[in-house]
Amino acid sequence: MGRPLPEPYIPLLMIPVFFVVFFIPAACEEVGWMGYAVDPMQDRWSALTTGLILGSVWALWHVIPWLEANNIVWVAGQCFSTIGLRVLIVWLYNNTGKSVFAAIVFHDMINVSEFLFPNYGSYYNPVISGAITAVIVMIVTFLWGPKTLARFRFGRPQASQEDGSLM
């Protein structure tokens, strides 16, 4: 983009502090999103649709604070990125035995990484991260399928434990 980046400074000793600080709100959010809302939604809609709906609500939840500190392009990019990240959290949740803890840790690490690199997040660009996230969401959706985001399409058929036949 033609913009110079500073020499990255990542305060390694602050990572555990940020992890704990961001863990608490991530836990509160994910208990609601993944512990309460996601399963009934997936019973009604596909995992992809559930992720897109929850991601949209999640993004709208944060719009006011984002607008107070950033321009509209930044906010639009952050909303786009947030929606994609929610789809990835649904994918992670569905592929970890419905682990809310996995969703919490992933959410926590999103916040930690955005805040740390480089130089306390001063060069974080949600338009770029949103584009990268969208590509990852498309790959995940293609490989695992939109219905459950949990059935890898190109895996080997597994043998049944009862009779040894292929499923």
MOJO-V463105 format. One record per helix or strand of 2 or more residues. SS is the DSSP state (H for helix, E for strand). FROM is the first residue (numbers start at 1). LEN is the number of residues. Records with the same first field share a line. If there is no record, write none. Layout:
SS->FROM-LEN  FROM-LEN
This chain:
H->12-33  47-23  72-23  100-17  126-19
